[in-house]
Amino acid sequence: VRWGVAGNIAVAWVLTIPAAAAVAAVMFWALAAIIG
């Protein structure tokens, strides 16, 4: 196992998951504002 690569993957996941959640939240709020 190359720990440098594993570390990069771990960092990518740590950044990607909250980013995806933020995008989903923004889309939800935008849709709620349009509908609501």
C-alpha positions as a printed NumPy array, in Angstrom:
array([[  0.   ,   0.   ,   0.   ],
       [  1.317,   3.424,  -0.916],
       [  0.296,   5.541,   2.039],
       [  0.71 ,   8.759,   0.069],
       [ -1.891,   7.593,  -2.439],
       [ -4.144,   6.242,   0.324],
       [ -3.865,   9.582,   2.129],
       [ -4.796,  11.469,  -1.033],
       [ -7.828,   9.217,  -1.509],
       [ -8.858,   9.713,   2.132],
       [ -8.555,  13.498,   1.806],
       [-10.545,  13.401,  -1.434],
       [-13.357,  11.495,   0.283],
       [-13.327,  13.829,   3.299],
       [-13.713,  16.793,   0.933],
       [-16.092,  15.154,  -1.545],
       [-18.748,  13.909,   0.88 ],
       [-19.432,  17.309,   2.539],
       [-19.245,  18.998,  -0.868],
       [-21.868,  16.601,  -2.244],
       [-24.026,  17.191,   0.834],
       [-23.702,  20.963,   0.39 ],
       [-24.697,  20.76 ,  -3.278],
       [-27.69 ,  18.576,  -2.382],
       [-28.737,  21.043,   0.33 ],
       [-28.489,  24.021,  -2.034],
       [-30.493,  22.193,  -4.7  ],
       [-33.106,  21.232,  -2.092],
       [-33.407,  24.796,  -0.822],
       [-33.61 ,  26.191,  -4.359],
       [-36.306,  23.689,  -5.312],
       [-38.216,  24.41 ,  -2.095],
       [-38.021,  28.155,  -2.81 ],
       [-39.295,  27.673,  -6.376],
       [-42.134,  25.359,  -5.345],
       [-42.927,  26.892,  -2.034]])
